[in-house]
Amino acid sequence: MILSRALSREQREVVREADLEHLLELALKALGIAQGQVNCRLAGPSEVRRLNRRFAGVDQGTDVLAFPATADTGARFVVPEELRGDLGDIVISVADARNQAELSWSDELRLLAVHGLLHLLGHDHHGAAEARRMTSSTRRLLSLDAERRGAKAPLAPDLAPAAPS
């Protein structure tokens, strides 16, 4: 877990409370990826916007970015054996998570971490069927995490089909 120096003390506390490292480890195991490694950076909105502009050509902020270690595995939802080590990077805007949180702030961070992880693994939500599958996977992983923490599982909102990037 990499925390940007731009994060406030309060933001750092919420990130610690969210326990994203354990969430991502649990999610990878649940998805059958025992050897996968994900880098997760928690950053401020200006850093996320800069990365979005540089790598996606979109000059606007966003809540989460996913940078797969490979552009296309050729096998949706299955990571090839040779890539089972480094899966890629997730970058989460902590401020955006707080601003859009219908759930608690830490639950929103967990939701964004799972969303980013699923994107790393080839999931998307461009069409209605894909959006339903990704919503279902997100809810399942968040439920497993809530069970691990002895908490009530947050209800992840239904994903709407997104325009292709």
C-alpha positions as CSV (number, residue, x, y, z in Angstrom):
1,M,0.0,0.0,0.0
2,I,1.5,3.3,-1.0
3,L,0.2,6.5,0.5
4,S,0.7,9.8,-1.3
5,R,2.4,12.5,0.8
6,A,-0.5,14.7,-0.2
7,L,-2.9,12.8,2.0
8,S,-4.0,14.4,5.3
9,R,-3.7,12.8,8.7
10,E,-7.5,12.1,8.6
11,Q,-7.3,10.5,5.2
12,R,-4.4,8.3,6.3
13,E,-6.4,7.2,9.3
14,V,-9.4,6.2,7.1
15,V,-7.1,4.3,4.8
16,R,-5.7,2.4,7.7
17,E,-9.2,1.6,8.9
18,A,-10.3,0.4,5.5
19,D,-7.6,-2.3,5.7
20,L,-7.2,-2.6,1.9
21,E,-4.2,-4.9,2.0
22,H,-6.2,-7.6,3.7
23,L,-9.2,-7.0,1.5
24,L,-7.1,-7.3,-1.7
25,E,-5.4,-10.5,-0.4
26,L,-8.8,-12.0,0.5
27,A,-10.2,-11.0,-2.9
28,L,-7.3,-12.5,-4.8
29,K,-7.7,-15.8,-2.9
30,A,-11.4,-15.9,-3.5
31,L,-10.8,-15.4,-7.2
32,G,-8.3,-18.3,-7.3
33,I,-5.2,-16.2,-7.6
34,A,-2.9,-17.3,-4.8
35,Q,0.3,-15.8,-6.2
36,G,-1.0,-12.4,-7.5
37,Q,0.4,-9.1,-6.4
38,V,-1.4,-5.8,-6.7
39,N,0.1,-2.4,-6.0
40,C,-2.4,0.1,-4.6
41,R,-1.7,3.8,-4.3
42,L,-3.9,6.1,-2.3
43,A,-3.6,9.6,-3.7
44,G,-5.1,13.0,-3.9
45,P,-7.4,14.1,-6.8
46,S,-4.8,16.2,-8.6
47,E,-2.4,13.2,-8.8
48,V,-5.2,10.9,-10.0
49,R,-6.2,13.5,-12.7
50,R,-2.6,13.8,-13.8
51,L,-2.3,10.0,-14.2
52,N,-5.7,9.9,-16.0
53,R,-4.6,12.6,-18.4
54,R,-1.2,11.0,-19.0
55,F,-2.2,7.3,-19.4
56,A,-5.9,7.5,-20.5
57,G,-5.9,10.8,-22.4
58,V,-8.7,12.0,-20.2
59,D,-8.1,15.4,-18.6
60,Q,-10.5,15.0,-15.6
61,G,-10.5,13.4,-12.2
62,T,-11.8,10.0,-11.4
63,D,-12.2,7.9,-8.3
64,V,-10.1,4.9,-9.3
65,L,-7.7,4.0,-12.0
66,A,-6.5,0.5,-12.9
67,F,-3.3,-0.2,-14.8
68,P,-3.1,-3.9,-15.7
69,A,0.4,-5.4,-16.0
70,T,-0.6,-6.5,-19.4
71,A,-2.8,-4.7,-21.9
72,D,-4.8,-7.8,-22.9
73,T,-4.5,-11.2,-21.5
74,G,-6.6,-12.7,-24.3
75,A,-8.6,-14.7,-21.8
76,R,-11.3,-12.7,-19.9
77,F,-11.3,-13.1,-16.2
78,V,-8.3,-15.6,-16.2
79,V,-4.8,-14.4,-15.6
80,P,-2.2,-16.4,-17.6
81,E,0.2,-18.4,-15.6
82,E,3.2,-16.2,-16.5
83,L,1.5,-13.1,-15.1
84,R,0.4,-14.6,-11.8
85,G,3.0,-12.5,-9.9
86,D,2.4,-8.8,-10.7
87,L,-1.2,-8.1,-11.8
88,G,-0.8,-4.3,-12.0
89,D,-1.6,-1.1,-10.2
90,I,-4.7,0.5,-8.7
91,V,-4.8,4.2,-7.9
92,I,-7.6,5.5,-5.7
93,S,-8.5,9.1,-5.1
94,V,-9.1,9.3,-1.3
95,A,-10.9,12.6,-1.6
96,D,-13.2,11.4,-4.4
97,A,-14.0,8.4,-2.3
98,R,-15.1,10.6,0.6
99,N,-17.1,13.0,-1.6
100,Q,-19.1,10.2,-3.3
101,A,-19.5,7.9,-0.3
102,E,-23.0,6.7,0.1
103,L,-21.5,4.1,2.3
104,S,-19.0,4.9,5.0
105,W,-15.8,6.5,3.7
106,S,-13.8,3.3,4.5
107,D,-16.5,1.2,2.8
108,E,-16.2,3.4,-0.3
109,L,-12.4,2.8,-0.3
110,R,-13.0,-0.9,-0.2
111,L,-15.6,-0.7,-3.0
112,L,-13.1,1.2,-5.2
113,A,-10.3,-1.2,-4.4
114,V,-12.4,-4.2,-5.5
115,H,-13.6,-2.3,-8.5
116,G,-10.0,-1.5,-9.5
117,L,-8.9,-5.1,-8.9
118,L,-11.7,-6.5,-11.1
119,H,-10.6,-4.2,-13.9
120,L,-7.0,-5.4,-13.5
121,L,-8.4,-8.9,-14.0
122,G,-10.2,-8.1,-17.2
123,H,-13.7,-7.3,-15.9
124,D,-15.5,-4.3,-17.4
125,H,-18.9,-2.8,-17.5
126,H,-19.3,-1.5,-21.0
127,G,-22.4,-3.6,-21.6
128,A,-25.4,-4.4,-19.4
129,A,-24.4,-8.1,-19.0
130,E,-20.8,-7.1,-18.1
131,A,-22.1,-4.5,-15.6
132,R,-24.3,-7.1,-13.9
133,R,-21.4,-9.6,-13.7
134,M,-19.0,-7.0,-12.3
135,T,-21.6,-5.8,-9.8
136,S,-22.2,-9.4,-8.7
137,S,-18.5,-10.1,-8.3
138,T,-18.0,-6.8,-6.4
139,R,-20.8,-7.7,-4.0
140,R,-19.5,-11.2,-3.4
141,L,-16.0,-10.0,-2.6
142,L,-17.2,-7.2,-0.3
143,S,-19.4,-9.7,1.5
144,L,-16.5,-12.0,2.1
145,D,-14.4,-9.1,3.4
146,A,-17.3,-8.0,5.7
147,E,-17.6,-11.5,7.1
148,R,-13.8,-11.6,7.8
149,R,-14.2,-8.3,9.7
150,G,-17.4,-9.3,11.5
151,A,-19.2,-6.4,9.9
152,K,-22.4,-6.0,7.8
153,A,-21.7,-6.2,4.1
154,P,-22.2,-2.9,2.3
155,L,-24.5,-2.9,-0.6
156,A,-22.5,-2.0,-3.7
157,P,-24.6,0.0,-6.1
158,D,-25.5,-1.5,-9.5
159,L,-23.0,-0.6,-12.1
160,A,-24.4,1.2,-15.1
161,P,-22.9,0.3,-18.5
162,A,-20.1,2.7,-19.1
163,A,-18.9,4.1,-22.4
164,P,-15.8,2.4,-23.7
165,S,-12.6,4.3,-23.0
